[in-house]
């Protein structure tokens, strides 16, 4: 056959790269939780939500510090004992300040960046 031929084994396993690049619904960030959700009037609204069949536990078991819905009251109580929740609660004692290279608005930053955009 005249002309160049295609090389074999050109696949390079792209599945995980495509999955990692997909857009996700990221949870609320620590600055949004600290400045908005932990206010007493907002916290009461979040803890006493109406029934919603689309949410886990019908939306009745919500951890405000983690911005996470849980299935039951038992799951919520065991969630409060976990190290990730305790780490989030401890980090709320430290005021979050925007770094100089970032925009100062709450929740702003590069799209799709799941990491914290604020320096502690």
C-alpha atoms as an extended CHARMM CRD file, in Angstrom:
* protein
*
       120  EXT
         1         1  UNK       CA              0.0000000000        0.0000000000        0.0000000000  PROA      1               0.0000000000
         2         2  UNK       CA              1.4710000000        3.3080000000       -0.9570000000  PROA      2               0.0000000000
         3         3  UNK       CA              1.6180000000        6.1880000000        1.4620000000  PROA      3               0.0000000000
         4         4  UNK       CA              2.0180000000        6.3650000000        5.2400000000  PROA      4               0.0000000000
         5         5  UNK       CA              0.0850000000        3.9310000000        7.3980000000  PROA      5               0.0000000000
         6         6  UNK       CA             -1.5460000000        4.6480000000       10.7240000000  PROA      6               0.0000000000
         7         7  UNK       CA              0.3810000000        3.4560000000       13.7250000000  PROA      7               0.0000000000
         8         8  UNK       CA             -1.2370000000        0.8290000000       15.9310000000  PROA      8               0.0000000000
         9         9  UNK       CA             -2.1010000000        1.2910000000       19.6000000000  PROA      9               0.0000000000
        10        10  UNK       CA             -3.0610000000        4.9500000000       19.4600000000  PROA      10              0.0000000000
        11        11  UNK       CA             -5.8640000000        4.8170000000       22.0540000000  PROA      11              0.0000000000
        12        12  UNK       CA             -3.9870000000        6.0880000000       25.1750000000  PROA      12              0.0000000000
        13        13  UNK       CA             -6.8760000000        5.3740000000       27.6180000000  PROA      13              0.0000000000
        14        14  UNK       CA             -8.7910000000        8.6630000000       27.6080000000  PROA      14              0.0000000000
        15        15  UNK       CA            -11.7930000000        7.5620000000       29.7240000000  PROA      15              0.0000000000
        16        16  UNK       CA            -10.5910000000        8.8540000000       33.0900000000  PROA      16              0.0000000000
        17        17  UNK       CA             -9.3440000000       12.1130000000       31.5920000000  PROA      17              0.0000000000
        18        18  UNK       CA            -12.7960000000       12.8520000000       30.1810000000  PROA      18              0.0000000000
        19        19  UNK       CA            -14.4810000000       11.9600000000       33.4660000000  PROA      19              0.0000000000
        20        20  UNK       CA            -12.1750000000       14.2390000000       35.4220000000  PROA      20              0.0000000000
        21        21  UNK       CA            -12.8290000000       17.1410000000       33.0690000000  PROA      21              0.0000000000
        22        22  UNK       CA            -16.6180000000       16.9900000000       33.4050000000  PROA      22              0.0000000000
        23        23  UNK       CA            -18.3720000000       19.8080000000       35.1590000000  PROA      23              0.0000000000
        24        24  UNK       CA            -19.6540000000       18.8860000000       38.6050000000  PROA      24              0.0000000000
        25        25  UNK       CA            -22.0460000000       20.4990000000       41.0350000000  PROA      25              0.0000000000
        26        26  UNK       CA            -19.5480000000       21.4720000000       43.7030000000  PROA      26              0.0000000000
        27        27  UNK       CA            -20.6010000000       21.8870000000       47.3250000000  PROA      27              0.0000000000
        28        28  UNK       CA            -20.7270000000       25.2590000000       48.9960000000  PROA      28              0.0000000000
        29        29  UNK       CA            -17.3790000000       26.6660000000       49.9430000000  PROA      29              0.0000000000
        30        30  UNK       CA            -16.2510000000       27.5340000000       53.4400000000  PROA      30              0.0000000000
        31        31  UNK       CA            -16.5410000000       31.2850000000       52.8980000000  PROA      31              0.0000000000
        32        32  UNK       CA            -20.1440000000       30.9580000000       51.7030000000  PROA      32              0.0000000000
        33        33  UNK       CA            -21.0370000000       28.7800000000       54.6750000000  PROA      33              0.0000000000
        34        34  UNK       CA            -19.2540000000       31.0360000000       57.1660000000  PROA      34              0.0000000000
        35        35  UNK       CA            -20.6630000000       34.3480000000       55.9170000000  PROA      35              0.0000000000
        36        36  UNK       CA            -24.1570000000       33.2730000000       54.8140000000  PROA      36              0.0000000000
        37        37  UNK       CA            -25.3290000000       29.9110000000       56.1500000000  PROA      37              0.0000000000
        38        38  UNK       CA            -24.1220000000       30.2440000000       59.7390000000  PROA      38              0.0000000000
        39        39  UNK       CA            -26.1050000000       33.4090000000       60.3800000000  PROA      39              0.0000000000
        40        40  UNK       CA            -28.8320000000       32.5210000000       62.9270000000  PROA      40              0.0000000000
        41        41  UNK       CA            -31.7950000000       33.3590000000       60.6780000000  PROA      41              0.0000000000
        42        42  UNK       CA            -30.3630000000       31.4400000000       57.7120000000  PROA      42              0.0000000000
        43        43  UNK       CA            -29.3690000000       28.4720000000       59.8780000000  PROA      43              0.0000000000
        44        44  UNK       CA            -32.9330000000       28.1160000000       61.1820000000  PROA      44              0.0000000000
        45        45  UNK       CA            -34.2830000000       28.1090000000       57.6170000000  PROA      45              0.0000000000
        46        46  UNK       CA            -31.7840000000       25.4680000000       56.5080000000  PROA      46              0.0000000000
        47        47  UNK       CA            -32.4530000000       23.1740000000       59.4560000000  PROA      47              0.0000000000
        48        48  UNK       CA            -36.2720000000       23.4040000000       59.1390000000  PROA      48              0.0000000000
        49        49  UNK       CA            -36.8500000000       22.8670000000       55.4260000000  PROA      49              0.0000000000
        50        50  UNK       CA            -40.1040000000       21.6090000000       53.8890000000  PROA      50              0.0000000000
        51        51  UNK       CA            -40.2750000000       18.0160000000       52.6380000000  PROA      51              0.0000000000
        52        52  UNK       CA            -38.5610000000       17.4360000000       49.3170000000  PROA      52              0.0000000000
        53        53  UNK       CA            -38.6680000000       13.9840000000       47.7360000000  PROA      53              0.0000000000
        54        54  UNK       CA            -35.6370000000       14.7210000000       45.5370000000  PROA      54              0.0000000000
        55        55  UNK       CA            -33.2520000000       15.1300000000       48.4900000000  PROA      55              0.0000000000
        56        56  UNK       CA            -31.8240000000       12.4120000000       50.7580000000  PROA      56              0.0000000000
        57        57  UNK       CA            -33.9460000000       11.9390000000       53.8790000000  PROA      57              0.0000000000
        58        58  UNK       CA            -36.6410000000       14.1420000000       52.3020000000  PROA      58              0.0000000000
        59        59  UNK       CA            -34.4270000000       17.1610000000       53.0520000000  PROA      59              0.0000000000
        60        60  UNK       CA            -34.9970000000       16.9280000000       56.8100000000  PROA      60              0.0000000000
        61        61  UNK       CA            -31.4690000000       16.0510000000       57.9750000000  PROA      61              0.0000000000
        62        62  UNK       CA            -29.0680000000       18.8030000000       56.8660000000  PROA      62              0.0000000000
        63        63  UNK       CA            -25.5630000000       19.4920000000       58.1650000000  PROA      63              0.0000000000
        64        64  UNK       CA            -25.1080000000       23.2640000000       57.8870000000  PROA      64              0.0000000000
        65        65  UNK       CA            -21.3360000000       23.1630000000       58.4510000000  PROA      65              0.0000000000
        66        66  UNK       CA            -20.7860000000       20.7620000000       55.5330000000  PROA      66              0.0000000000
        67        67  UNK       CA            -23.7620000000       21.8700000000       53.3690000000  PROA      67              0.0000000000
        68        68  UNK       CA            -24.7910000000       18.2250000000       53.0650000000  PROA      68              0.0000000000
        69        69  UNK       CA            -28.0880000000       16.3380000000       53.2340000000  PROA      69              0.0000000000
        70        70  UNK       CA            -28.1060000000       13.0190000000       55.1030000000  PROA      70              0.0000000000
        71        71  UNK       CA            -30.5620000000       10.1070000000       55.1210000000  PROA      71              0.0000000000
        72        72  UNK       CA            -31.5530000000        9.9270000000       58.7760000000  PROA      72              0.0000000000
        73        73  UNK       CA            -31.1100000000       11.5080000000       62.1720000000  PROA      73              0.0000000000
        74        74  UNK       CA            -28.7840000000        8.6660000000       63.1840000000  PROA      74              0.0000000000
        75        75  UNK       CA            -26.6210000000        9.3350000000       60.1250000000  PROA      75              0.0000000000
        76        76  UNK       CA            -26.5710000000       13.0570000000       60.9590000000  PROA      76              0.0000000000
        77        77  UNK       CA            -25.4490000000       12.4180000000       64.5500000000  PROA      77              0.0000000000
        78        78  UNK       CA            -22.7020000000       10.0260000000       63.4520000000  PROA      78              0.0000000000
        79        79  UNK       CA            -21.6980000000       12.5550000000       60.7720000000  PROA      79              0.0000000000
        80        80  UNK       CA            -21.2150000000       15.2160000000       63.4630000000  PROA      80              0.0000000000
        81        81  UNK       CA            -18.7220000000       12.9150000000       65.2140000000  PROA      81              0.0000000000
        82        82  UNK       CA            -16.5690000000       12.5440000000       62.1070000000  PROA      82              0.0000000000
        83        83  UNK       CA            -13.2090000000       14.1800000000       61.6040000000  PROA      83              0.0000000000
        84        84  UNK       CA            -14.1700000000       16.0750000000       58.4340000000  PROA      84              0.0000000000
        85        85  UNK       CA            -17.0850000000       17.8560000000       60.0950000000  PROA      85              0.0000000000
        86        86  UNK       CA            -14.9620000000       18.6950000000       63.1220000000  PROA      86              0.0000000000
        87        87  UNK       CA            -12.2580000000       20.0690000000       60.8310000000  PROA      87              0.0000000000
        88        88  UNK       CA            -14.7860000000       22.2780000000       59.0680000000  PROA      88              0.0000000000
        89        89  UNK       CA            -16.1430000000       23.5440000000       62.3920000000  PROA      89              0.0000000000
        90        90  UNK       CA            -12.6180000000       24.3090000000       63.6110000000  PROA      90              0.0000000000
        91        91  UNK       CA            -11.8320000000       26.2060000000       60.4230000000  PROA      91              0.0000000000
        92        92  UNK       CA            -14.8390000000       28.4930000000       60.9880000000  PROA      92              0.0000000000
        93        93  UNK       CA            -13.0430000000       29.9360000000       64.0240000000  PROA      93              0.0000000000
        94        94  UNK       CA            -10.4010000000       31.3790000000       61.7030000000  PROA      94              0.0000000000
        95        95  UNK       CA            -11.6380000000       34.3570000000       59.6490000000  PROA      95              0.0000000000
        96        96  UNK       CA            -11.2960000000       33.7290000000       55.9280000000  PROA      96              0.0000000000
        97        97  UNK       CA             -9.6500000000       36.5220000000       53.9920000000  PROA      97              0.0000000000
        98        98  UNK       CA             -9.3640000000       36.6120000000       50.2190000000  PROA      98              0.0000000000
        99        99  UNK       CA             -5.8240000000       36.3100000000       48.9230000000  PROA      99              0.0000000000
       100       100  UNK       CA             -4.5140000000       39.3090000000       47.0050000000  PROA      100             0.0000000000
       101       101  UNK       CA             -4.5680000000       37.5360000000       43.6550000000  PROA      101             0.0000000000
       102       102  UNK       CA             -8.2190000000       36.4420000000       43.9770000000  PROA      102             0.0000000000
       103       103  UNK       CA            -11.4930000000       38.2550000000       43.5560000000  PROA      103             0.0000000000
       104       104  UNK       CA            -13.0430000000       39.2180000000       46.8910000000  PROA      104             0.0000000000
       105       105  UNK       CA            -16.6140000000       38.1880000000       46.0960000000  PROA      105             0.0000000000
       106       106  UNK       CA            -18.0830000000       35.1930000000       47.8570000000  PROA      106             0.0000000000
       107       107  UNK       CA            -17.8960000000       32.0100000000       45.8200000000  PROA      107             0.0000000000
       108       108  UNK       CA            -16.0470000000       33.5710000000       42.9300000000  PROA      108             0.0000000000
       109       109  UNK       CA            -13.0550000000       32.1410000000       41.1600000000  PROA      109             0.0000000000
       110       110  UNK       CA            -12.1300000000       29.9030000000       38.2780000000  PROA      110             0.0000000000
       111       111  UNK       CA            -14.9730000000       27.7600000000       36.9820000000  PROA      111             0.0000000000
       112       112  UNK       CA            -14.7380000000       24.1180000000       37.9530000000  PROA      112             0.0000000000
       113       113  UNK       CA            -12.1220000000       24.6940000000       40.6350000000  PROA      113             0.0000000000
       114       114  UNK       CA            -13.1390000000       22.5780000000       43.6220000000  PROA      114             0.0000000000
       115       115  UNK       CA            -10.2970000000       23.7100000000       45.8590000000  PROA      115             0.0000000000
       116       116  UNK       CA            -10.6580000000       26.4820000000       48.3990000000  PROA      116             0.0000000000
       117       117  UNK       CA            -10.0390000000       29.8460000000       46.7880000000  PROA      117             0.0000000000
       118       118  UNK       CA             -9.1070000000       31.5880000000       49.9940000000  PROA      118             0.0000000000
       119       119  UNK       CA             -5.8750000000       31.5180000000       51.9340000000  PROA      119             0.0000000000
       120       120  UNK       CA             -6.1230000000       30.9680000000       55.6630000000  PROA      120             0.0000000000
